[in-house]
Amino acid sequence: MASHLIQGRRVDLPVEVRDATAGAATYLVRADAARAVIAYSGLDVTEILPGKALCTLVFAEYKDSDLGAYHEFGVVFWVRPPEAGPPPRRSARAGVLDIRASGSAAFVHWLPVDQTFTMEAGREIWGFPKELADIDVRQKTPYKRCVLRKDGRLVLDLLIRPGVPLPNAGLPGLEAFAHRDGGTRRTGWSVRASGVRARPGGALIRLGNHPIAKELSELGLPKRAVATMTAAHVSMSFGEAF
């Protein structure tokens, strides 16, 4: 069993998240702008439509996990893994393709958290771009909300209106990419969710004056989300990074 020593405490892999709540909003953004944002990684975004890529903004409250209790926010782009080969041909008439069917994986561009232990563990174990920020997650209200501030400046205020109930979901074979210290690493992870609700649109976003907010504005935000999702209970398992 692989393990890491973080702040004097041993963390065994896989790392388990036993209980969390989450919300996510996915946007169609300009593929050229998204490529410019993640150029440092050496990866390429998936063009889900000609000239369009997908960016997901996700927030979570981790209530019970091997890394403790904390809040997290993520900026994720959907990319083609290096071994995926050339993208399939498609036209604007084809509609938005299923992310997994298109051979995409998640690239974690930014992952602020509000606790130092999970920040250090995320950096050391998986190379995730975790840094400290002020994250106010409100999941107990009818509208799910995340207010994110970094260095005393507002990054964004994201409000999600839950949609219709969906069956319990399980995605056992996902991959997440991250780039840190000059290298890109990939991590296998699985997730199960219950109390899931989803809908087209359903998000209201207000950007602040932080540099990340400017980066999101260059992608075309704020705009209507393609889809939003909320989950009342999420469990996850994270393996070693390679």
C-alpha positions as CSV (number, residue, x, y, z in Angstrom):
1,M,0.0,0.0,0.0
2,A,1.4,3.4,-1.0
3,S,1.6,6.0,1.7
4,H,2.8,9.6,2.1
5,L,3.9,11.6,5.1
6,I,2.0,14.9,5.3
7,Q,2.6,17.3,8.2
8,G,3.8,14.3,10.3
9,R,0.8,12.2,9.5
10,R,0.7,9.2,7.3
11,V,-1.8,9.2,4.4
12,D,-2.5,5.8,2.9
13,L,-3.7,5.3,-0.7
14,P,-6.3,5.1,-2.0
15,V,-7.6,8.2,-0.2
16,E,-11.3,7.9,0.6
17,V,-13.9,10.6,0.7
18,R,-16.9,9.1,2.6
19,D,-19.3,12.0,2.7
20,A,-19.4,15.3,0.7
21,T,-21.9,17.6,-1.0
22,A,-21.2,19.2,-4.4
23,G,-22.4,21.5,-7.0
24,A,-21.2,22.1,-10.6
25,A,-21.9,24.3,-13.6
26,T,-20.5,23.4,-17.0
27,Y,-20.0,26.0,-19.7
28,L,-19.3,26.0,-23.4
29,V,-16.3,28.3,-23.9
30,R,-14.0,29.3,-26.8
31,A,-11.6,26.5,-27.5
32,D,-8.8,28.9,-28.5
33,A,-9.1,30.8,-25.2
34,A,-9.2,27.5,-23.3
35,R,-6.1,26.3,-25.1
36,A,-4.3,29.5,-24.2
37,V,-5.2,29.0,-20.5
38,I,-3.9,25.5,-20.2
39,A,-1.0,25.7,-22.7
40,Y,1.5,25.2,-19.8
41,S,0.2,21.6,-19.4
42,G,1.0,20.3,-22.9
43,L,-2.6,19.0,-23.1
44,D,-5.3,20.0,-25.6
45,V,-8.9,20.6,-24.9
46,T,-11.6,18.5,-26.5
47,E,-13.6,20.5,-29.0
48,I,-17.1,19.2,-28.1
49,L,-18.4,21.4,-30.9
50,P,-16.3,23.1,-33.6
51,G,-14.4,25.9,-31.9
52,K,-16.0,25.1,-28.5
53,A,-14.6,23.4,-25.4
54,L,-16.1,22.6,-21.9
55,C,-15.1,24.2,-18.6
56,T,-16.7,23.0,-15.4
57,L,-16.8,25.1,-12.2
58,V,-17.3,22.8,-9.2
59,F,-17.5,23.4,-5.5
60,A,-17.7,20.8,-2.6
61,E,-18.0,20.6,1.1
62,Y,-16.0,17.6,2.3
63,K,-17.6,16.5,5.6
64,D,-15.8,13.2,6.2
65,S,-12.6,12.2,4.3
66,D,-9.1,10.9,4.9
67,L,-7.8,14.5,4.5
68,G,-10.3,16.0,7.0
69,A,-13.2,18.4,6.6
70,Y,-12.8,21.3,4.2
71,H,-14.3,23.3,1.4
72,E,-12.9,23.2,-2.2
73,F,-13.5,24.9,-5.5
74,G,-12.3,23.7,-8.9
75,V,-11.8,25.1,-12.4
76,V,-11.7,22.0,-14.7
77,F,-11.2,21.7,-18.5
78,W,-12.1,18.6,-20.5
79,V,-9.1,17.5,-22.5
80,R,-7.9,14.7,-24.7
81,P,-5.4,12.4,-23.0
82,P,-2.1,12.2,-24.9
83,E,-2.8,8.6,-26.1
84,A,-6.3,9.4,-27.4
85,G,-5.1,10.2,-30.9
86,P,-6.8,12.7,-33.2
87,P,-10.3,13.8,-32.3
88,P,-13.3,12.3,-34.0
89,R,-14.9,14.2,-36.9
90,R,-18.1,16.0,-36.0
91,S,-20.1,19.0,-37.1
92,A,-22.1,21.7,-35.4
93,R,-25.2,19.7,-36.2
94,A,-24.0,16.8,-34.1
95,G,-24.9,18.5,-30.8
96,V,-22.9,18.4,-27.6
97,L,-21.2,15.0,-27.3
98,D,-21.1,12.9,-24.2
99,I,-17.9,13.8,-22.4
100,R,-16.7,10.3,-21.7
101,A,-17.7,9.0,-25.1
102,S,-15.6,11.7,-26.7
103,G,-12.5,10.3,-25.0
104,S,-12.1,13.3,-22.6
105,A,-10.5,13.4,-19.2
106,A,-10.6,16.2,-16.6
107,F,-7.7,18.6,-16.4
108,V,-7.7,20.4,-13.0
109,H,-6.5,23.9,-13.7
110,W,-7.1,25.5,-10.3
111,L,-8.2,23.9,-7.0
112,P,-8.3,26.3,-4.0
113,V,-9.2,24.8,-0.6
114,D,-9.6,26.4,2.9
115,Q,-7.4,24.0,5.0
116,T,-3.6,23.6,5.0
117,F,-3.5,19.8,5.4
118,T,-5.5,19.0,2.3
119,M,-3.6,21.7,0.4
120,E,-0.2,20.1,1.2
121,A,-1.6,16.6,0.6
122,G,-3.1,17.5,-2.7
123,R,0.2,19.0,-3.9
124,E,2.4,16.3,-2.7
125,I,0.4,13.2,-3.5
126,W,-1.2,14.1,-6.8
127,G,0.3,17.4,-8.0
128,F,-3.0,19.1,-7.8
129,P,-2.9,23.0,-8.0
130,K,-4.2,23.5,-4.5
131,E,-3.8,26.8,-2.7
132,L,-5.5,28.5,0.2
133,A,-8.6,30.7,-0.3
134,D,-11.7,31.8,1.5
135,I,-14.5,29.5,0.4
136,D,-18.0,30.0,1.6
137,V,-20.2,27.0,0.5
138,R,-23.9,27.1,1.3
139,Q,-25.5,23.7,0.5
140,K,-28.4,23.7,3.1
141,T,-30.4,26.3,1.2
142,P,-32.8,25.7,-1.8
143,Y,-30.2,27.5,-4.0
144,K,-26.7,26.1,-3.7
145,R,-24.1,28.8,-3.5
146,C,-20.3,29.3,-3.4
147,V,-18.6,32.6,-2.7
148,L,-14.8,32.4,-3.4
149,R,-12.3,35.0,-2.3
150,K,-8.5,34.9,-2.7
151,D,-6.1,37.4,-1.2
152,G,-9.0,39.5,0.0
153,R,-10.4,39.9,-3.5
154,L,-13.6,38.4,-4.9
155,V,-13.0,35.7,-7.5
156,L,-16.7,34.7,-8.0
157,D,-20.1,34.2,-6.6
158,L,-21.8,31.1,-8.1
159,L,-25.4,30.3,-7.4
160,I,-27.0,27.0,-8.7
161,R,-30.7,26.2,-8.8
162,P,-31.1,22.4,-8.4
163,G,-32.9,20.6,-11.2
164,V,-34.9,17.4,-11.5
165,P,-33.9,14.3,-9.5
166,L,-31.7,11.7,-11.3
167,P,-30.9,8.1,-10.4
168,N,-27.9,7.5,-8.1
169,A,-24.8,7.8,-10.2
170,G,-21.5,5.9,-10.2
171,L,-18.5,6.7,-12.4
172,P,-15.9,4.1,-11.5
173,G,-13.2,4.8,-14.2
174,L,-12.4,8.5,-14.3
175,E,-9.0,10.2,-14.8
176,A,-7.8,13.6,-13.6
177,F,-4.8,15.4,-15.0
178,A,-2.9,18.1,-13.2
179,H,0.3,20.0,-13.8
180,R,2.8,21.1,-11.2
181,D,6.5,21.8,-10.9
182,G,7.0,21.3,-14.7
183,G,5.3,17.9,-15.0
184,T,1.8,16.7,-15.9
185,R,0.5,13.8,-13.8
186,R,-2.6,11.7,-14.0
187,T,-4.7,10.2,-11.2
188,G,-7.3,7.5,-11.3
189,W,-10.4,8.1,-9.2
190,S,-13.9,6.9,-8.8
191,V,-17.0,8.6,-7.6
192,R,-20.5,7.7,-6.4
193,A,-23.3,10.2,-5.9
194,S,-26.9,10.2,-4.5
195,G,-29.4,12.9,-4.2
196,V,-28.4,14.1,-7.6
197,R,-30.3,16.8,-9.4
198,A,-29.5,18.2,-12.9
199,R,-30.9,20.6,-15.4
200,P,-29.9,22.7,-18.4
201,G,-28.8,26.2,-17.4
202,G,-29.6,26.9,-13.8
203,A,-26.5,28.9,-12.8
204,L,-26.0,32.6,-12.0
205,I,-22.4,33.7,-11.8
206,R,-20.9,37.0,-10.7
207,L,-17.2,37.6,-11.3
208,G,-14.9,39.7,-9.1
209,N,-11.7,41.5,-9.7
210,H,-9.2,38.7,-9.0
211,P,-6.9,37.5,-11.9
212,I,-8.7,34.2,-12.1
213,A,-11.9,36.1,-12.6
214,K,-10.3,37.9,-15.5
215,E,-9.2,34.6,-16.9
216,L,-12.8,33.3,-16.7
217,S,-14.1,36.5,-18.4
218,E,-11.7,35.9,-21.3
219,L,-13.3,32.5,-21.7
220,G,-16.7,34.3,-22.2
221,L,-18.1,34.1,-18.7
222,P,-20.6,35.1,-17.3
223,K,-22.9,33.3,-19.7
224,R,-25.6,30.6,-19.6
225,A,-24.4,27.3,-18.4
226,V,-24.9,24.3,-20.6
227,A,-25.9,22.2,-17.5
228,T,-25.7,22.3,-13.7
229,M,-25.6,19.5,-11.2
230,T,-26.0,19.2,-7.4
231,A,-25.4,16.1,-5.2
232,A,-26.5,15.7,-1.6
233,H,-24.1,12.8,-1.0
234,V,-20.8,12.1,-2.8
235,S,-18.2,9.4,-2.0
236,M,-14.9,9.2,-3.9
237,S,-11.7,7.2,-4.0
238,F,-8.3,8.6,-5.2
239,G,-5.4,6.4,-6.2
240,E,-1.7,7.1,-6.8
241,A,-0.7,9.7,-9.4
242,F,1.6,8.8,-12.4
